[in-house]
Amino acid sequence: MTQAMTQAKRLRRSTASGYARGDETRQRIIDAAIQLFGEHGFKDASTRDIAAAAGVNAPALQYYFENKEGLYKACAEYITEDLQARYAPSVKHARDALKNNADVETLVEAYLRMQVTTLDSVLVQPHLFKGRLVGRELAGESPQIASEMLRKKMKEPINKLLLSLLARIMHTRPNDAITRIRMLTLKGLVLAFYYPPGACLELLEWKEIDADKSAMIKAAVQEQTRTLLMSWHEAGMRKDAA
């Protein structure tokens, strides 16, 4: 075994904490990789740069992930699991609202809670880098691994839930074309800040999105969403009464 590989293995067992230390090192590599894959794409983000950003030597990446593809897959898995955990409270709230036949205000609030979770994923560091990685996949600049995992485990069930909320709010059905069109309209309010990275900054004349600016964006998007949802609800009520 080479001296470099021996050193890489010691990264995992060099302290009394043993495997816990190895888990910390592995996560540090994943965090650095997500940032660089998001900034530069899969092709242009080098393992050397990722190792340097994580504060480890290059053989450590091979030790934990075998190769660049293995590291990218680990990033995709982490992004998916992290997103599932962050959406879990708002998903439960929305499902409970539907199950309990909640009033329109509760249903609207449930939709807004789902939306703000998405906005945090787009605007808040370090979630911003995760969104950039997925955005590059959707633009065809990286392997579609994370986006495919997210499609199966997050996008499809969440879209189904959002359509159910919208249909209940608007007095339509989840499969109606108008319900789906309006959900895409609401998604567009968020996508304006999503990809490509930093595209919204030029129009906003900002250098970055800090906590205060993020709060401003979220408040504006949520206000617009609430206005649209209540308008669509009232239109549905009028149609039912006609």
C-alpha positions as CSV (number, residue, x, y, z in Angstrom):
1,M,0.0,0.0,0.0
2,T,1.4,3.4,-0.9
3,Q,2.3,6.0,1.7
4,A,-0.4,8.4,0.3
5,M,-3.1,5.8,0.6
6,T,-2.0,4.9,4.1
7,Q,-2.3,8.6,4.9
8,A,-5.7,8.8,3.4
9,K,-6.9,5.8,5.6
10,R,-5.4,7.5,8.7
11,L,-7.8,10.4,8.0
12,R,-10.5,8.0,9.2
13,R,-8.8,6.5,12.2
14,S,-6.3,9.0,13.4
15,T,-8.2,10.1,16.5
16,A,-9.9,8.4,19.4
17,S,-13.3,9.2,17.8
18,G,-12.4,6.7,15.0
19,Y,-15.3,6.3,12.6
20,A,-16.9,9.5,13.7
21,R,-13.8,11.3,12.5
22,G,-14.1,9.5,9.2
23,D,-17.7,10.5,8.9
24,E,-16.8,14.1,9.5
25,T,-14.0,14.0,6.8
26,R,-16.4,12.3,4.3
27,Q,-19.0,15.0,4.9
28,R,-16.5,17.8,4.6
29,I,-15.5,16.4,1.1
30,I,-19.2,16.2,0.1
31,D,-19.8,19.8,1.2
32,A,-16.8,21.0,-0.8
33,A,-17.8,18.9,-3.8
34,I,-21.3,20.3,-3.8
35,Q,-20.0,23.8,-3.8
36,L,-17.5,23.3,-6.6
37,F,-19.8,21.1,-8.7
38,G,-22.4,23.8,-8.4
39,E,-20.0,26.6,-9.3
40,H,-18.2,24.9,-12.2
41,G,-20.2,21.8,-13.2
42,F,-19.2,18.2,-13.1
43,K,-16.6,18.4,-15.9
44,D,-14.8,21.5,-14.8
45,A,-14.7,20.8,-11.0
46,S,-11.4,18.9,-10.5
47,T,-10.9,16.4,-7.7
48,R,-7.7,18.2,-6.8
49,D,-9.6,21.4,-6.2
50,I,-12.3,19.6,-4.2
51,A,-9.7,17.9,-2.0
52,A,-8.0,21.3,-1.4
53,A,-11.3,22.9,-0.5
54,A,-12.1,20.1,1.9
55,G,-8.6,20.2,3.5
56,V,-7.6,16.7,2.6
57,N,-5.2,15.1,0.1
58,A,-6.3,13.8,-3.2
59,P,-6.1,10.0,-2.3
60,A,-8.7,10.6,0.4
61,L,-11.3,11.1,-2.3
62,Q,-10.5,7.8,-3.8
63,Y,-10.5,6.2,-0.3
64,Y,-14.0,7.4,0.5
65,F,-15.6,7.5,-3.0
66,E,-13.4,5.5,-5.4
67,N,-13.6,8.1,-8.2
68,K,-15.1,11.4,-9.3
69,E,-18.4,9.7,-10.4
70,G,-18.7,8.1,-7.0
71,L,-18.2,11.4,-5.3
72,Y,-20.8,13.0,-7.5
73,K,-23.3,10.2,-6.7
74,A,-22.7,10.7,-3.0
75,C,-23.4,14.4,-3.4
76,A,-26.7,13.6,-5.2
77,E,-27.7,11.2,-2.4
78,Y,-26.9,13.7,0.3
79,I,-28.8,16.5,-1.5
80,T,-31.9,14.2,-1.8
81,E,-31.8,13.0,1.8
82,D,-31.2,16.6,3.1
83,L,-34.1,17.9,1.0
84,Q,-36.4,15.2,2.2
85,A,-35.6,16.1,5.8
86,R,-36.2,19.8,5.3
87,Y,-39.5,19.3,3.5
88,A,-40.8,16.8,6.0
89,P,-42.5,19.3,8.4
90,S,-44.3,21.3,5.6
91,V,-45.3,18.1,3.8
92,K,-46.9,16.7,7.0
93,H,-48.6,20.0,7.6
94,A,-50.1,20.0,4.0
95,R,-51.2,16.4,4.2
96,D,-52.9,17.0,7.6
97,A,-54.7,20.1,6.2
98,L,-56.0,18.0,3.3
99,K,-57.0,15.1,5.5
100,N,-58.8,17.3,7.9
101,N,-60.7,19.3,5.2
102,A,-59.2,22.5,6.4
103,D,-60.5,25.9,5.5
104,V,-59.1,27.9,2.6
105,E,-56.8,30.0,4.9
106,T,-55.2,26.9,6.3
107,L,-54.8,25.4,2.8
108,V,-53.2,28.6,1.5
109,E,-50.8,28.7,4.5
110,A,-49.9,25.1,3.8
111,Y,-49.0,25.9,0.2
112,L,-47.0,28.9,1.4
113,R,-45.0,26.7,3.8
114,M,-44.1,24.4,1.0
115,Q,-43.1,27.3,-1.1
116,V,-40.9,29.0,1.5
117,T,-39.0,25.7,1.9
118,T,-38.3,25.8,-1.8
119,L,-37.2,29.4,-1.6
120,D,-34.8,28.6,1.3
121,S,-33.3,25.9,-0.9
122,V,-32.7,28.5,-3.7
123,L,-31.6,31.5,-1.6
124,V,-29.9,30.3,1.6
125,Q,-26.3,29.3,2.0
126,P,-25.3,26.4,1.8
127,H,-28.5,25.3,0.2
128,L,-27.8,27.6,-2.7
129,F,-24.9,25.4,-3.8
130,K,-27.1,22.4,-3.8
131,G,-29.6,24.2,-6.0
132,R,-26.9,25.3,-8.4
133,L,-25.7,21.7,-8.8
134,V,-29.2,20.5,-9.7
135,G,-29.6,23.5,-11.9
136,R,-26.6,22.6,-13.9
137,E,-28.0,19.1,-14.4
138,L,-31.3,20.5,-15.7
139,A,-29.3,22.7,-18.1
140,G,-27.5,19.6,-19.4
141,E,-24.1,20.7,-18.0
142,S,-23.7,17.8,-15.5
143,P,-24.8,14.1,-15.3
144,Q,-28.5,13.9,-14.4
145,I,-28.0,11.9,-11.2
146,A,-29.2,14.3,-8.5
147,S,-32.1,15.6,-10.6
148,E,-33.3,12.0,-11.3
149,M,-33.1,11.1,-7.7
150,L,-35.0,14.2,-6.7
151,R,-37.6,13.6,-9.5
152,K,-38.5,10.2,-8.1
153,K,-38.2,10.8,-4.4
154,M,-39.2,14.5,-4.1
155,K,-40.5,16.2,-7.3
156,E,-43.2,13.6,-8.1
157,P,-44.8,13.3,-4.6
158,I,-44.5,17.0,-3.9
159,N,-46.1,18.0,-7.2
160,K,-48.9,15.6,-6.4
161,L,-49.4,17.2,-3.0
162,L,-49.2,20.7,-4.4
163,L,-51.8,19.9,-7.1
164,S,-54.1,18.5,-4.4
165,L,-53.7,21.7,-2.4
166,L,-54.3,23.9,-5.4
167,A,-57.3,21.9,-6.5
168,R,-58.9,22.2,-3.1
169,I,-58.2,26.0,-2.9
170,M,-59.5,26.7,-6.5
171,H,-62.4,24.2,-6.5
172,T,-60.9,22.3,-9.4
173,R,-59.4,18.8,-9.7
174,P,-55.7,17.9,-9.5
175,N,-55.7,16.6,-13.1
176,D,-57.4,19.6,-14.6
177,A,-55.2,21.5,-17.1
178,I,-55.9,24.8,-15.3
179,T,-54.7,23.4,-12.0
180,R,-51.4,22.3,-13.5
181,I,-50.9,25.5,-15.5
182,R,-51.4,27.6,-12.3
183,M,-49.0,25.4,-10.4
184,L,-46.4,26.1,-13.1
185,T,-47.2,29.8,-12.8
186,L,-46.4,29.7,-9.1
187,K,-43.2,27.7,-9.7
188,G,-42.1,30.4,-12.1
189,L,-42.1,32.9,-9.2
190,V,-39.3,30.9,-7.6
191,L,-37.5,29.9,-10.7
192,A,-36.6,33.5,-11.4
193,F,-34.1,33.3,-8.5
194,Y,-32.9,29.7,-9.3
195,Y,-30.8,29.2,-12.4
196,P,-28.4,30.2,-13.8
197,P,-26.6,31.1,-10.6
198,G,-26.7,34.8,-9.9
199,A,-28.7,35.6,-13.0
200,C,-31.2,37.6,-10.9
201,L,-28.5,39.7,-9.3
202,E,-27.9,41.9,-12.3
203,L,-31.5,43.0,-12.6
204,L,-31.7,43.5,-8.8
205,E,-28.4,45.4,-8.9
206,W,-27.1,43.4,-6.0
207,K,-23.7,41.7,-5.5
208,E,-25.1,38.9,-3.3
209,I,-28.2,37.8,-1.5
210,D,-27.7,38.1,2.2
211,A,-30.2,37.2,5.0
212,D,-32.0,40.6,4.7
213,K,-32.3,40.4,0.9
214,S,-33.4,36.8,1.1
215,A,-36.2,37.8,3.6
216,M,-37.2,40.5,1.2
217,I,-37.5,38.1,-1.7
218,K,-39.4,35.6,0.2
219,A,-41.9,38.2,1.5
220,A,-42.5,39.5,-2.0
221,V,-42.9,36.1,-3.6
222,Q,-45.2,34.9,-0.8
223,E,-47.4,38.0,-1.0
224,Q,-47.8,37.5,-4.7
225,T,-48.6,33.8,-4.2
226,R,-51.2,34.5,-1.6
227,T,-52.8,37.1,-3.8
228,L,-53.0,34.7,-6.7
229,L,-54.3,31.8,-4.6
230,M,-57.1,33.8,-3.0
231,S,-58.0,35.3,-6.4
232,W,-58.3,31.8,-7.9
233,H,-60.2,30.6,-4.9
234,E,-62.8,33.4,-5.3
235,A,-63.1,32.7,-9.0
236,G,-63.7,29.0,-8.2
237,M,-66.4,30.0,-5.6
238,R,-68.2,32.2,-8.2
239,K,-68.1,29.4,-10.8
240,D,-69.6,26.9,-8.3
241,A,-72.3,29.4,-7.4
242,A,-73.2,30.1,-11.1
